[in-house]
Amino acid sequence: MNPTLDAYNIDDLRRMAKKRLPRGIFEYVDRGAEDEVALRHNTEIYRSLKIKNRVLKDVSARTTETEIFGRKLAMPFGISPTASAGLVSEGGEVGLARAAARMGVVCTAATSALTSMEEIHEAGDENLWFQLYMWTDMDLTARFVERIKAAGYKTMLITVDGPVPSNREYNYRNGFAMPLRYSPRLIAQILANPGWCLRVLAPQYLKRGHFRKVNNPPELASKLTQIDVETSYTKPAAQNWDDVKRVRDMWPGNLLVKGLQSAEDAVIAADLGLQGVVLSNHGGRYLDSAPAPLEVVPEVRAAVGDRIKILIDSGARRGGDIVKAIALGADMVMSGRPTLYGSAVAGEAGSYRALDIFKSEMDRVMAQIGVNRIDELGPHIFWNPPAWVPVPSRN
Ligand SMILES: Cc1cc2nc3c(=O)[nH]c(=O)nc-3n(C[C@H](O)[C@H](O)[C@H](O)COP(=O)(O)O)c2cc1C
Protein backbone atom coordinates (compact mmCIF):
# COMPACT_ATOMS: atom_id res chain seq x y z
CA MET A 1 0.00 0.00 0.00
CA ASN A 2 1.27 3.48 -0.87
CA PRO A 3 1.93 4.88 2.64
CA THR A 4 0.88 8.40 1.61
CA LEU A 5 -2.55 7.05 0.57
CA ASP A 6 -2.40 9.96 -1.91
CA ALA A 7 -3.35 12.23 0.99
CA TYR A 8 -0.94 15.13 1.49
CA ASN A 9 -2.72 16.98 4.26
CA ILE A 10 -5.52 16.46 6.78
CA ASP A 11 -8.05 18.08 4.47
CA ASP A 12 -7.29 15.44 1.80
CA LEU A 13 -8.06 12.75 4.38
CA ARG A 14 -11.28 14.58 5.29
CA ARG A 15 -12.47 14.70 1.68
CA MET A 16 -11.63 11.03 1.16
CA ALA A 17 -13.43 10.09 4.39
CA LYS A 18 -16.52 11.97 3.25
CA LYS A 19 -16.76 9.76 0.17
CA ARG A 20 -16.39 6.57 2.21
CA LEU A 21 -18.91 7.15 5.00
CA PRO A 22 -22.72 7.32 5.07
CA ARG A 23 -23.74 10.96 5.35
CA GLY A 24 -25.06 10.71 8.93
CA ILE A 25 -21.82 9.18 10.20
CA PHE A 26 -19.61 11.65 8.35
CA GLU A 27 -21.59 14.59 9.74
CA TYR A 28 -21.51 13.12 13.25
CA VAL A 29 -17.71 13.11 13.04
CA ASP A 30 -17.20 16.30 11.10
CA ARG A 31 -19.71 18.84 12.30
CA GLY A 32 -20.18 21.00 15.40
CA ALA A 33 -23.16 22.41 17.29
CA GLU A 34 -25.81 25.02 16.48
CA ASP A 35 -24.39 27.55 13.97
CA GLU A 36 -20.92 25.96 14.05
CA VAL A 37 -19.26 29.26 14.96
CA ALA A 38 -16.90 27.58 17.44
CA LEU A 39 -16.10 24.80 14.95
CA ARG A 40 -14.95 27.30 12.31
CA HIS A 41 -13.24 29.61 14.80
CA ASN A 42 -11.14 26.76 16.23
CA THR A 43 -9.24 26.38 12.95
CA GLU A 44 -9.39 30.02 11.84
CA ILE A 45 -7.64 31.24 14.99
CA TYR A 46 -4.65 29.00 14.26
CA ARG A 47 -4.49 30.29 10.69
CA SER A 48 -4.73 33.92 11.78
CA LEU A 49 -1.47 33.75 13.78
CA LYS A 50 1.62 34.57 11.70
CA ILE A 51 5.08 33.36 12.62
CA LYS A 52 8.41 34.79 11.51
CA ASN A 53 10.86 32.85 9.43
CA ARG A 54 14.42 33.05 10.74
CA VAL A 55 17.33 32.41 8.43
CA LEU A 56 20.88 31.09 8.60
CA LYS A 57 20.48 29.33 11.92
CA ASP A 58 21.82 25.79 12.00
CA VAL A 59 18.72 23.61 12.27
CA SER A 60 20.32 20.38 11.15
CA ALA A 61 19.99 18.79 14.61
CA ARG A 62 16.35 19.65 15.21
CA THR A 63 13.87 17.31 16.84
CA THR A 64 10.14 17.40 17.56
CA GLU A 65 10.60 15.04 20.53
CA THR A 66 9.35 15.78 24.01
CA GLU A 67 8.24 14.07 27.20
CA ILE A 68 5.05 13.93 29.23
CA PHE A 69 4.62 12.29 32.63
CA GLY A 70 8.13 10.84 32.26
CA ARG A 71 7.36 9.18 28.89
CA LYS A 72 9.04 10.06 25.63
CA LEU A 73 6.91 11.28 22.71
CA ALA A 74 7.92 11.71 19.06
CA MET A 75 6.14 15.08 19.16
CA PRO A 76 3.94 16.90 21.68
CA PHE A 77 0.77 15.37 20.28
CA GLY A 78 -2.01 13.03 21.32
CA ILE A 79 -5.18 11.56 19.87
CA SER A 80 -8.24 12.89 21.72
CA PRO A 81 -10.88 10.41 22.87
CA THR A 82 -13.66 9.86 20.36
CA ALA A 83 -16.66 7.63 20.80
CA SER A 84 -17.04 6.65 17.21
CA ALA A 85 -13.89 5.17 15.71
CA GLY A 86 -15.66 1.80 15.41
CA LEU A 87 -18.22 3.42 13.11
CA VAL A 88 -15.67 4.69 10.61
CA SER A 89 -13.55 1.53 10.37
CA GLU A 90 -13.96 -1.92 11.84
CA GLY A 91 -12.47 -2.00 15.35
CA GLY A 92 -11.25 1.55 14.61
CA GLU A 93 -10.19 2.21 18.20
CA VAL A 94 -7.61 -0.57 17.98
CA GLY A 95 -6.19 0.95 14.79
CA LEU A 96 -5.88 4.34 16.50
CA ALA A 97 -4.02 2.85 19.46
CA ARG A 98 -1.64 0.94 17.18
CA ALA A 99 -0.97 3.93 14.96
CA ALA A 100 -0.20 6.11 17.99
CA ALA A 101 2.15 3.50 19.48
CA ARG A 102 3.96 3.18 16.15
CA MET A 103 4.39 6.93 15.89
CA GLY A 104 5.22 7.41 19.57
CA VAL A 105 2.40 9.75 20.58
CA VAL A 106 -0.46 9.63 23.08
CA CYS A 107 -3.77 7.96 22.27
CA THR A 108 -6.85 8.16 24.51
CA ALA A 109 -9.40 5.35 24.71
CA ALA A 110 -12.95 6.62 25.28
CA THR A 111 -15.52 5.39 27.79
CA SER A 112 -18.04 5.40 24.93
CA ALA A 113 -15.79 3.45 22.52
CA LEU A 114 -17.31 0.62 20.52
CA THR A 115 -14.32 -1.60 21.40
CA SER A 116 -13.57 -2.71 24.95
CA MET A 117 -11.02 -0.84 27.03
CA GLU A 118 -9.11 -4.11 27.53
CA GLU A 119 -8.82 -4.82 23.79
CA ILE A 120 -7.69 -1.24 23.11
CA HIS A 121 -5.14 -1.48 25.92
CA GLU A 122 -3.55 -4.54 24.34
CA ALA A 123 -3.07 -2.61 21.11
CA GLY A 124 -1.40 0.44 22.70
CA ASP A 125 1.72 1.20 24.68
CA GLU A 126 2.55 3.21 27.81
CA ASN A 127 1.27 6.38 26.13
CA LEU A 128 -2.27 5.00 25.90
CA TRP A 129 -4.56 6.95 28.24
CA PHE A 130 -8.19 6.50 29.25
CA GLN A 131 -11.04 9.03 29.08
CA LEU A 132 -13.67 8.71 31.80
CA TYR A 133 -17.26 9.89 31.70
CA MET A 134 -18.38 9.67 35.31
CA TRP A 135 -21.61 7.70 35.66
CA THR A 136 -24.48 9.38 37.48
CA ASP A 137 -24.28 6.61 40.04
CA MET A 138 -20.89 7.27 41.70
CA ASP A 139 -20.72 3.73 43.10
CA LEU A 140 -20.84 2.52 39.53
CA THR A 141 -18.08 5.03 38.76
CA ALA A 142 -15.98 3.58 41.59
CA ARG A 143 -16.32 0.07 40.16
CA PHE A 144 -15.59 1.38 36.68
CA VAL A 145 -12.39 3.06 37.89
CA GLU A 146 -11.29 -0.28 39.37
CA ARG A 147 -11.78 -1.85 35.94
CA ILE A 148 -9.72 0.89 34.25
CA LYS A 149 -6.91 0.30 36.75
CA ALA A 150 -7.08 -3.47 36.25
CA ALA A 151 -6.89 -3.01 32.48
CA GLY A 152 -3.52 -1.32 33.04
CA TYR A 153 -4.15 2.36 32.28
CA LYS A 154 -1.95 4.83 34.17
CA THR A 155 -3.24 8.22 32.99
CA MET A 156 -6.88 9.24 32.91
CA LEU A 157 -8.82 12.27 31.67
CA ILE A 158 -12.26 13.00 33.09
CA THR A 159 -14.40 14.75 30.50
CA VAL A 160 -16.52 17.36 32.23
CA ASP A 161 -17.90 19.66 29.54
CA GLY A 162 -21.22 18.00 28.79
CA PRO A 163 -23.62 18.52 31.73
CA VAL A 164 -26.47 18.33 29.22
CA PRO A 165 -26.59 16.89 25.69
CA SER A 166 -25.36 19.06 22.86
CA ASN A 167 -27.59 20.80 20.31
CA ARG A 168 -26.72 19.18 16.96
CA GLU A 169 -29.64 20.00 14.73
CA TYR A 170 -28.16 18.29 11.66
CA ASN A 171 -28.32 14.96 13.47
CA TYR A 172 -32.10 15.27 13.60
CA ARG A 173 -32.15 16.04 9.89
CA ASN A 174 -29.78 13.29 8.80
CA GLY A 175 -31.35 10.64 11.02
CA PHE A 176 -28.23 9.96 13.08
CA ALA A 177 -29.64 10.97 16.48
CA MET A 178 -29.42 8.68 19.53
CA PRO A 179 -31.04 6.32 20.21
CA LEU A 180 -30.19 5.18 16.71
CA ARG A 181 -33.28 4.27 14.69
CA TYR A 182 -32.92 2.35 11.46
CA SER A 183 -35.31 4.78 9.75
CA PRO A 184 -35.88 4.68 5.96
CA ARG A 185 -33.65 7.79 5.75
CA LEU A 186 -30.76 6.13 7.57
CA ILE A 187 -31.17 2.85 5.70
CA ALA A 188 -31.12 4.75 2.38
CA GLN A 189 -27.81 6.43 3.38
CA ILE A 190 -26.32 3.10 4.37
CA LEU A 191 -27.40 1.37 1.16
CA ALA A 192 -26.02 4.26 -0.86
CA ASN A 193 -22.64 3.35 0.59
CA PRO A 194 -22.05 -0.35 -0.12
CA GLY A 195 -18.31 0.07 0.48
CA TRP A 196 -18.96 1.05 4.11
CA CYS A 197 -21.36 -1.90 4.48
CA LEU A 198 -18.61 -4.27 3.32
CA ARG A 199 -15.72 -2.67 5.20
CA VAL A 200 -17.41 -1.76 8.49
CA LEU A 201 -20.99 -2.94 8.94
CA ALA A 202 -20.64 -6.57 7.83
CA PRO A 203 -17.41 -7.33 9.78
CA GLN A 204 -18.82 -5.56 12.82
CA TYR A 205 -21.91 -7.77 12.88
CA LEU A 206 -19.95 -10.91 12.03
CA LYS A 207 -17.21 -10.38 14.63
CA ARG A 208 -18.80 -8.25 17.33
CA GLY A 209 -22.56 -8.10 16.85
CA HIS A 210 -24.53 -4.86 17.30
CA PHE A 211 -22.74 -1.52 17.56
CA ARG A 212 -22.52 -1.16 21.33
CA LYS A 213 -20.84 1.03 23.89
CA VAL A 214 -19.17 -2.11 25.12
CA ASN A 215 -17.54 -0.47 28.12
CA ASN A 216 -20.90 0.36 29.68
CA PRO A 217 -21.36 -1.55 32.94
CA PRO A 218 -23.83 -4.45 32.61
CA GLU A 219 -26.38 -2.50 34.67
CA LEU A 220 -26.70 0.03 31.83
CA ALA A 221 -27.97 -0.23 28.27
CA SER A 222 -25.19 -0.32 25.71
CA LYS A 223 -26.68 -0.77 22.22
CA LEU A 224 -26.66 2.45 20.16
CA THR A 225 -30.29 1.67 19.36
CA GLN A 226 -31.16 1.83 23.08
CA ILE A 227 -29.15 4.75 24.41
CA ASP A 228 -31.17 7.92 24.84
CA VAL A 229 -28.88 10.93 25.23
CA GLU A 230 -31.57 12.88 27.05
CA THR A 231 -31.44 10.36 29.90
CA SER A 232 -27.78 9.54 29.43
CA TYR A 233 -25.98 8.00 32.37
CA THR A 234 -22.85 10.02 31.71
CA LYS A 235 -23.81 13.68 31.43
CA PRO A 236 -25.70 14.43 34.61
CA ALA A 237 -26.31 18.09 35.27
CA ALA A 238 -25.66 17.58 39.00
CA GLN A 239 -22.00 16.55 38.66
CA ASN A 240 -19.51 18.83 40.39
CA TRP A 241 -15.93 19.14 41.65
CA ASP A 242 -16.68 16.89 44.65
CA ASP A 243 -17.21 14.04 42.19
CA VAL A 244 -13.81 14.77 40.66
CA LYS A 245 -12.29 14.70 44.18
CA ARG A 246 -13.83 11.27 44.76
CA VAL A 247 -12.26 9.97 41.55
CA ARG A 248 -8.93 11.57 42.47
CA ASP A 249 -8.99 9.70 45.78
CA MET A 250 -9.55 6.35 44.09
CA TRP A 251 -7.13 6.81 41.15
CA PRO A 252 -3.40 6.43 41.83
CA GLY A 253 -2.19 7.54 38.39
CA ASN A 254 -2.06 10.86 36.57
CA LEU A 255 -5.44 12.57 36.51
CA LEU A 256 -6.55 15.41 34.22
CA VAL A 257 -9.89 17.06 33.53
CA LYS A 258 -10.91 17.70 29.92
CA GLY A 259 -13.28 20.33 28.63
CA LEU A 260 -12.26 23.42 30.63
CA GLN A 261 -12.03 26.79 28.98
CA SER A 262 -11.20 29.18 31.78
CA ALA A 263 -8.35 30.10 34.11
CA GLU A 264 -10.80 29.93 37.05
CA ASP A 265 -11.55 26.24 36.44
CA ALA A 266 -7.89 25.40 35.76
CA VAL A 267 -6.93 26.90 39.14
CA ILE A 268 -9.54 24.68 40.85
CA ALA A 269 -8.07 21.64 39.07
CA ALA A 270 -4.55 22.59 40.19
CA ASP A 271 -5.72 23.20 43.78
CA LEU A 272 -7.30 19.72 43.82
CA GLY A 273 -3.89 18.24 43.06
CA LEU A 274 -4.69 17.07 39.54
CA GLN A 275 -1.77 16.64 37.14
CA GLY A 276 -3.24 18.60 34.26
CA VAL A 277 -6.10 20.03 32.26
CA VAL A 278 -7.14 19.58 28.65
CA LEU A 279 -8.44 22.93 27.45
CA SER A 280 -11.10 21.94 24.95
CA ASN A 281 -14.41 23.09 23.51
CA HIS A 282 -14.99 19.49 22.38
CA GLY A 283 -14.09 20.44 18.82
CA GLY A 284 -16.94 22.99 18.68
CA ARG A 285 -19.49 20.30 19.52
CA TYR A 286 -21.01 21.86 22.68
CA LEU A 287 -20.99 25.58 23.53
CA ASP A 288 -21.12 27.37 20.19
CA SER A 289 -19.99 30.74 21.56
CA ALA A 290 -16.93 29.26 23.25
CA PRO A 291 -13.51 30.78 22.63
CA ALA A 292 -10.98 28.60 20.87
CA PRO A 293 -8.92 26.78 23.53
CA LEU A 294 -5.79 28.20 21.85
CA GLU A 295 -6.86 31.71 22.89
CA VAL A 296 -7.16 30.84 26.56
CA VAL A 297 -3.78 29.07 26.88
CA PRO A 298 -1.88 32.24 27.87
CA GLU A 299 -4.30 33.26 30.65
CA VAL A 300 -4.45 29.71 31.98
CA ARG A 301 -0.65 29.45 31.99
CA ALA A 302 -0.41 32.79 33.79
CA ALA A 303 -2.91 31.55 36.41
CA VAL A 304 -1.45 28.10 37.13
CA GLY A 305 2.23 28.58 36.28
CA ASP A 306 4.02 25.25 36.15
CA ARG A 307 1.82 23.54 38.76
CA ILE A 308 0.00 21.43 36.16
CA LYS A 309 0.31 20.35 32.54
CA ILE A 310 -1.76 22.32 30.06
CA LEU A 311 -2.98 20.28 27.12
CA ILE A 312 -5.20 21.68 24.43
CA ASP A 313 -7.42 20.33 21.68
CA SER A 314 -9.98 21.59 19.12
CA GLY A 315 -9.03 22.81 15.68
CA ALA A 316 -5.41 21.76 15.07
CA ARG A 317 -5.08 20.61 11.45
CA ARG A 318 -1.43 21.39 10.58
CA GLY A 319 1.89 20.63 12.22
CA GLY A 320 2.44 24.40 12.38
CA ASP A 321 -0.59 24.57 14.68
CA ILE A 322 1.26 22.42 17.21
CA VAL A 323 4.21 24.83 17.02
CA LYS A 324 1.89 27.78 17.69
CA ALA A 325 0.12 26.16 20.66
CA ILE A 326 3.41 25.19 22.29
CA ALA A 327 4.78 28.69 21.72
CA LEU A 328 1.75 30.08 23.57
CA GLY A 329 2.44 27.90 26.61
CA ALA A 330 0.72 24.54 25.99
CA ASP A 331 2.58 21.35 26.91
CA MET A 332 0.85 19.16 24.34
CA VAL A 333 -1.73 19.38 21.57
CA MET A 334 -4.45 16.79 21.03
CA SER A 335 -6.84 16.32 18.17
CA GLY A 336 -9.85 14.12 17.48
CA ARG A 337 -11.10 14.33 13.90
CA PRO A 338 -7.87 14.11 11.82
CA THR A 339 -7.07 10.54 12.86
CA LEU A 340 -10.76 9.60 12.52
CA TYR A 341 -10.71 10.81 8.92
CA GLY A 342 -7.58 8.73 8.43
CA SER A 343 -9.23 5.74 10.07
CA ALA A 344 -12.20 6.03 7.68
CA VAL A 345 -9.80 6.09 4.73
CA ALA A 346 -7.59 3.14 5.66
CA GLY A 347 -7.98 2.02 9.29
CA GLU A 348 -4.67 1.94 11.17
CA ALA A 349 -2.64 2.98 8.09
CA GLY A 350 -4.90 6.00 7.61
CA SER A 351 -4.66 7.07 11.25
CA TYR A 352 -0.88 6.71 11.02
CA ARG A 353 -0.88 8.83 7.88
CA ALA A 354 -2.64 11.63 9.75
CA LEU A 355 0.00 11.49 12.49
CA ASP A 356 2.80 11.41 9.94
CA ILE A 357 1.42 14.51 8.22
CA PHE A 358 1.32 16.39 11.55
CA LYS A 359 4.88 15.35 12.38
CA SER A 360 6.47 16.18 9.05
CA GLU A 361 4.68 19.54 8.94
CA MET A 362 5.78 20.36 12.47
CA ASP A 363 9.37 19.46 11.69
CA ARG A 364 9.36 21.60 8.53
CA VAL A 365 7.93 24.65 10.31
CA MET A 366 10.52 24.34 13.10
CA ALA A 367 13.28 24.42 10.49
CA GLN A 368 11.73 27.42 8.76
CA ILE A 369 11.58 29.45 11.97
CA GLY A 370 15.09 28.45 13.04
CA VAL A 371 14.22 26.25 16.00
CA ASN A 372 15.93 23.00 17.01
CA ARG A 373 13.96 21.97 20.09
CA ILE A 374 10.46 22.57 21.29
CA ASP A 375 11.67 24.26 24.48
CA GLU A 376 12.99 27.07 22.23
CA LEU A 377 9.41 27.93 21.25
CA GLY A 378 7.80 30.98 22.85
CA PRO A 379 5.74 34.07 22.01
CA HIS A 380 8.79 35.62 20.29
CA ILE A 381 8.03 33.48 17.19
CA PHE A 382 4.88 35.47 16.33
CA TRP A 383 4.77 38.38 13.92
CA ASN A 384 2.44 41.25 14.91
CA PRO A 385 0.50 39.13 17.42
CA PRO A 386 -2.94 40.04 18.75
CA ALA A 387 -3.31 41.42 22.29
CA TRP A 388 -4.03 38.04 23.93
CA VAL A 389 -0.59 36.68 22.95
CA PRO A 390 1.86 37.27 25.83
CA VAL A 391 4.66 39.75 25.36
CA PRO A 392 7.89 37.82 24.62
CA SER A 393 10.56 37.80 27.28
CA ARG A 394 13.37 37.27 24.74
CA ASN A 395 14.06 37.82 21.06
C1 LIG B 1 -16.93 11.96 16.61
C2 LIG B 1 -16.41 12.50 17.89
C3 LIG B 1 -16.68 11.83 19.07
C4 LIG B 1 -16.19 12.34 20.27
N1 LIG B 1 -16.39 11.63 21.43
C5 LIG B 1 -15.84 12.07 22.59
C6 LIG B 1 -15.95 11.30 23.78
O1 LIG B 1 -16.56 10.24 23.81
N2 LIG B 1 -15.35 11.79 24.89
C7 LIG B 1 -14.67 12.98 24.91
O2 LIG B 1 -14.12 13.37 25.92
N3 LIG B 1 -14.56 13.71 23.79
C8 LIG B 1 -15.11 13.30 22.64
N4 LIG B 1 -14.97 14.03 21.49
C9 LIG B 1 -14.21 15.29 21.54
C10 LIG B 1 -12.74 15.05 21.27
O3 LIG B 1 -12.14 14.39 22.33
C11 LIG B 1 -11.99 16.37 21.05
O4 LIG B 1 -12.22 17.23 22.14
C12 LIG B 1 -12.32 17.08 19.76
O5 LIG B 1 -12.44 16.18 18.70
C13 LIG B 1 -11.22 18.09 19.46
O6 LIG B 1 -11.46 18.79 18.31
P1 LIG B 1 -10.79 18.45 16.88
O7 LIG B 1 -11.54 17.29 16.35
O8 LIG B 1 -11.00 19.69 16.12
O9 LIG B 1 -9.36 18.11 17.11
C14 LIG B 1 -15.46 13.55 20.28
C15 LIG B 1 -15.20 14.21 19.09
C16 LIG B 1 -15.65 13.71 17.89
C17 LIG B 1 -15.32 14.44 16.63
The ligand as an ORCA input file, in Angstrom:
! r2SCAN-3c Opt
* xyz 0 1
  C     -16.927     11.961     16.607
  C     -16.409     12.504     17.890
  C     -16.676     11.829     19.074
  C     -16.193     12.337     20.273
  N     -16.390     11.634     21.432
  C     -15.844     12.070     22.585
  C     -15.946     11.303     23.781
  O     -16.564     10.237     23.814
  N     -15.349     11.792     24.891
  C     -14.669     12.975     24.911
  O     -14.123     13.374     25.925
  N     -14.562     13.714     23.793
  C     -15.110     13.295     22.639
  N     -14.974     14.028     21.492
  C     -14.210     15.295     21.542
  C     -12.737     15.051     21.267
  O     -12.138     14.388     22.334
  C     -11.986     16.369     21.053
  O     -12.216     17.226     22.141
  C     -12.317     17.078     19.763
  O     -12.444     16.178     18.695
  C     -11.223     18.090     19.463
  O     -11.465     18.794     18.305
  P     -10.786     18.451     16.885
  O     -11.538     17.294     16.352
  O     -10.999     19.695     16.121
  O      -9.359     18.111     17.111
  C     -15.461     13.553     20.285
  C     -15.198     14.211     19.091
  C     -15.651     13.707     17.895
  C     -15.321     14.442     16.626
*
